[in-house]
Amino acid sequence: MTRLIHAFVALAVLGLAAGCSSPTGTTSDAGAREAAHAAGSSPFWVDPDSPAARQARLWQRQGRGQDAELIRRIADQPVALWPAGGTDPAATVKAAASAAGREGKTAVLVAYNIPHRDCGGHSAGGAADENAYREWIERFAGALGDAEALVVLEPDAIAHLVDGCTPDEHHAERERLLGEAVARLKRQPNTKVYLDAGNAGWIREPAGLVEPLKRAGIEQADGFALNVSNFQTNEVTTEYGVRLAEALGGKHFVVDTSRNGNGPLPGVWCNPPGRALGTPPTTGTGEPIVDAFLWIKRPGESDGTCEGGPAAGRWWPEYALELARSATD
């Protein structure tokens, strides 16, 4: 997914801002980790056959026990499922929702198939047109049934409207489709929907997101999602999210903490080296307006063909191992 990271100076400003206490008592990254541990087991479903789980089993068989143990830092955590766009999502969604239901857990999924996706970047594609997208969302939503589910809706879609990447002629269509998708998903009795709103290093002023989010149905959604597939710290993201939430009348939000343990690498958004796993998924965020820390980006799956990585979304065991090895307790 294309991520527009600002220059080092801009990130430094964010870092300075993060050092200040927020008016609402923003949780530090260390505090968030403590809150997560104190919260006990996560309410979210863990896929027993994720790429990380398969990798751990393979390395164990190959006698790479230490590497297998490290990769279990990913395999043992709930990570979001991203049903492939361009294909029927129903089987994947239904299987995850059913498995989560049997365990009394919440399935976390990402709907990522908006037309004109990613401005032709590493994750270009999406549904062919409006009707194809409506059909895809219908299949996705219907497969959820009455299971407990949390859906992150269309990473990048709103931020790409704000940054000018998506041509103007597609703006009204996108906002209309997102609003319809929120409404359709919310017809499922136990589904929560969080509309993606980019990250703190991308759209520097959250005020610019407010009107597009409103036109895209944020009022019907449970809230918005931040930092998907990015590396901004919990503290920076929470401070940014609180500002956006206030402008949206108190909407709650969730944060992707999958790879933000060491924060961002200035100037590198795609497979940056030296990053680390972040706070494990939990609803114990220490901040009432933050509903959950989630692993939305699947740690170890490539951002794209950069820094030696495979195509976007492909499992990259070496990168996964680096994330796990760099993580601290």
C-alpha positions in Angstrom: 0.0 0.0 0.0 1.3 3.4 -0.9 2.3 5.3 2.2 3.3 9.0 1.8 5.9 9.6 4.5 6.9 13.2 5.1 10.4 14.4 5.4 12.6 13.9 8.5 11.8 17.4 9.8 8.1 16.7 9.7 8.5 13.5 11.6 10.8 15.2 14.1 8.0 17.7 14.8 5.6 14.8 15.4 8.1 13.3 17.7 8.4 16.5 19.7 4.6 16.7 19.9 4.5 13.2 21.2 6.7 14.1 24.1 4.0 16.4 25.5 1.1 15.2 27.6 -2.2 15.3 25.8 -5.2 17.0 27.4 -6.9 13.6 27.7 -3.9 11.8 29.2 -2.5 10.1 26.1 -1.0 6.8 26.9 2.8 6.4 26.3 4.0 3.3 24.3 5.4 1.8 27.5 2.1 2.4 29.2 0.2 0.9 26.4 2.3 -2.3 26.6 1.6 -2.5 30.4 -2.1 -2.0 29.8 -2.1 -4.7 27.2 -0.4 -7.2 29.5 -2.7 -6.2 32.4 -5.7 -6.8 30.1 -4.8 -10.5 29.8 -5.8 -12.6 26.8 -7.0 -10.8 23.7 -10.7 -11.0 22.7 -9.6 -11.4 19.1 -9.4 -14.7 17.1 -6.0 -16.2 16.2 -5.8 -17.9 12.9 -4.0 -21.3 13.6 -3.0 -21.6 9.9 -1.6 -18.2 9.3 1.6 -17.8 7.2 3.5 -17.2 10.5 2.0 -20.4 12.1 3.0 -22.4 9.0 6.5 -20.9 9.0 6.9 -21.8 12.7 5.9 -25.4 12.1 8.3 -25.6 9.1 11.3 -24.2 10.9 10.6 -26.4 13.9 10.7 -29.5 11.6 13.9 -28.2 10.0 15.6 -27.9 13.3 15.5 -24.1 13.4 13.9 -24.1 16.9 15.1 -20.6 17.9 13.7 -19.0 14.7 10.5 -21.0 15.1 10.2 -19.6 18.7 10.7 -16.0 17.5 8.2 -16.3 14.7 5.6 -17.5 17.2 5.6 -13.9 18.5 3.6 -13.3 15.3 1.8 -16.7 14.9 0.4 -16.6 18.4 -1.2 -13.2 18.0 -4.5 -12.3 16.3 -3.9 -10.6 12.9 -6.4 -9.3 10.5 -7.5 -11.2 7.5 -7.6 -9.4 4.1 -9.9 -11.4 1.7 -8.5 -11.0 -1.8 -10.1 -8.4 -4.0 -11.2 -9.5 -7.4 -12.4 -12.8 -6.0 -15.4 -13.8 -4.0 -14.6 -13.0 -0.4 -17.4 -15.1 1.1 -15.6 -18.3 1.8 -12.6 -16.6 3.6 -14.9 -14.4 5.6 -17.3 -17.1 6.6 -14.5 -19.5 7.6 -12.9 -16.9 9.9 -16.2 -15.7 11.4 -17.3 -19.3 12.1 -14.0 -20.3 13.6 -13.9 -17.1 15.8 -17.5 -17.8 16.9 -16.7 -21.3 18.0 -14.0 -19.9 20.3 -16.1 -17.0 21.5 -13.7 -14.5 19.9 -14.0 -11.6 17.5 -12.8 -12.0 13.9 -10.8 -9.0 12.6 -11.0 -8.4 8.8 -10.1 -5.8 6.3 -12.2 -4.9 3.3 -9.8 -3.7 0.7 -11.2 -3.6 -2.8 -12.3 0.0 -3.6 -12.1 0.9 -7.3 -9.0 2.8 -8.4 -7.2 1.4 -5.3 -3.8 2.7 -4.2 -3.4 5.2 -7.1 -1.6 2.6 -9.2 1.0 1.9 -6.5 2.2 -1.4 -5.1 -1.4 -2.5 -4.2 -3.1 -1.2 -7.3 -6.3 -2.8 -8.4 -9.7 -3.0 -6.7 -13.1 -3.6 -8.0 -13.7 -2.9 -11.7 -16.6 -0.5 -11.1 -19.3 0.6 -8.6 -21.5 -2.3 -9.2 -18.7 -4.8 -8.8 -17.7 -3.2 -5.5 -21.3 -3.3 -4.2 -21.5 -7.0 -5.1 -18.2 -7.7 -3.4 -19.2 -5.9 -0.2 -22.6 -7.7 -0.2 -20.8 -11.0 -0.3 -18.3 -9.9 2.4 -21.0 -8.6 4.7 -23.4 -11.5 4.2 -20.7 -14.0 5.1 -20.2 -12.4 8.5 -23.6 -13.6 9.6 -24.2 -12.9 13.3 -20.6 -13.5 14.3 -18.7 -11.0 16.4 -16.5 -9.2 13.9 -14.5 -6.0 13.5 -14.0 -4.7 10.0 -11.4 -2.1 8.9 -12.8 -0.5 5.8 -10.6 0.4 2.9 -7.2 1.4 4.0 -5.9 4.5 2.2 -9.2 5.3 0.5 -9.9 8.5 2.3 -6.4 9.7 2.7 -5.8 9.3 -1.0 -8.7 11.7 -1.6 -7.2 14.3 0.8 -3.6 14.1 -0.5 -4.7 14.6 -4.1 -3.5 11.2 -5.4 -7.0 10.0 -6.4 -8.2 12.1 -9.4 -11.1 14.4 -8.6 -13.5 12.6 -10.9 -13.4 9.6 -8.6 -14.0 11.4 -5.3 -17.8 11.4 -5.2 -18.0 7.8 -6.3 -15.6 6.7 -3.6 -17.3 8.6 -0.8 -20.6 7.2 -2.0 -19.3 3.6 -2.1 -17.7 3.9 1.3 -20.9 5.2 2.8 -22.9 2.3 1.3 -20.3 -0.2 2.5 -20.5 1.2 6.1 -24.3 0.9 6.0 -24.3 -2.6 4.6 -21.7 -3.9 7.0 -23.6 -2.4 9.9 -26.7 -4.4 9.0 -24.8 -7.4 10.5 -25.9 -7.5 14.2 -22.5 -8.0 15.7 -20.1 -6.2 13.3 -18.1 -3.1 14.2 -16.8 -1.0 11.3 -13.9 1.4 11.4 -13.3 3.6 8.4 -9.6 4.0 7.6 -8.2 7.5 8.1 -4.5 7.2 7.2 -1.7 7.9 9.6 -0.1 10.8 11.5 2.9 11.0 9.2 0.7 11.3 6.1 -2.1 13.8 6.4 -0.4 16.1 8.9 -3.6 18.1 9.8 -6.4 15.7 10.8 -8.9 18.5 10.2 -8.5 17.8 6.4 -10.0 14.4 6.9 -13.2 15.5 8.7 -15.4 16.3 5.8 -14.4 13.4 3.5 -15.0 11.0 6.4 -18.4 12.5 7.0 -19.3 12.2 3.4 -18.0 8.6 3.5 -20.4 7.5 6.3 -18.3 7.9 9.5 -21.4 8.8 11.5 -22.8 5.4 10.9 -19.5 3.6 11.6 -18.2 2.7 15.0 -15.2 4.9 14.4 -12.0 5.2 12.3 -8.7 3.3 12.0 -5.2 4.8 12.1 -1.7 3.7 11.2 -2.7 0.8 9.0 0.4 -0.7 7.5 2.5 2.1 9.0 5.0 2.6 11.8 3.9 5.7 13.7 4.2 5.1 17.5 1.2 4.6 19.8 1.8 8.0 21.5 2.0 10.0 18.2 -1.0 8.1 16.8 -3.2 8.4 19.9 -2.5 12.2 20.1 -3.4 12.6 16.5 -6.5 10.4 16.8 -7.8 12.3 19.8 -7.6 15.5 17.7 -9.5 13.9 14.8 -12.0 12.3 17.2 -12.8 15.6 18.8 -13.5 17.1 15.3 -15.8 14.2 14.6 -17.9 14.6 17.7 -16.1 12.0 19.9 -15.8 9.1 17.5 -13.7 6.3 18.8 -10.8 4.7 16.9 -8.5 1.7 16.6 -4.7 1.7 16.0 -2.6 -0.7 14.0 0.4 -1.5 16.2 1.6 -4.5 14.2 5.0 -3.0 13.2 5.4 0.2 15.2 7.6 -1.1 18.0 10.6 1.0 16.8 8.6 3.8 15.2 9.0 4.9 11.6 12.3 5.1 9.6 12.3 8.6 8.2 11.9 8.6 4.4 11.2 4.9 4.1 7.6 3.6 4.1 8.0 0.4 2.1 9.6 -2.5 4.0 11.8 -0.3 6.1 14.6 -2.2 7.9 15.1 -2.3 11.6 11.4 -2.2 12.6 9.8 -4.2 15.3 6.5 -5.7 16.4 4.4 -3.3 18.5 1.9 -3.7 21.3 0.0 -7.0 21.0 -3.6 -6.8 20.1 -5.8 -5.8 23.0 -8.8 -3.7 24.0 -6.9 -2.6 27.1 -5.4 0.5 25.6 -5.4 2.7 28.6 -7.3 5.4 26.7 -11.1 5.3 26.7 -11.5 6.7 23.1 -9.1 4.1 21.7 -11.2 0.9 21.3 -8.3 -1.4 20.5 -4.7 -1.8 19.4 -4.8 -4.3 16.5 -2.4 -6.0 14.2 -4.1 -4.9 11.0 -1.2 -5.2 8.7 0.0 -8.8 8.8 3.5 -8.7 10.2 5.9 -10.3 7.7 3.8 -9.6 4.6 5.6 -7.4 2.2 4.6 -3.7 1.5 5.8 -4.2 -2.1 8.8 -4.8 -4.3 11.2 -2.6 -2.4 14.1 -3.1 -0.1 14.4 -6.6 -1.6 10.8 -7.6 -0.8 8.3 -9.7 -2.9 5.1 -8.3 -4.2 2.7 -6.5 -1.9 0.9 -8.9 0.5 3.3 -11.8 -0.1 4.7 -13.6 3.0 8.4 -12.7 3.5 9.8 -14.9 6.3 13.1 -13.0 6.6 11.3 -9.7 7.2 8.9 -11.4 9.7 11.9 -12.8 11.6 13.5 -9.4 11.8 10.3 -7.8 13.2 10.1 -10.5 15.8 13.8 -10.4 16.7 13.7 -6.6 17.1 10.6 -6.7 19.4 11.1 -6.1 23.1 8.9 -7.3 25.9 
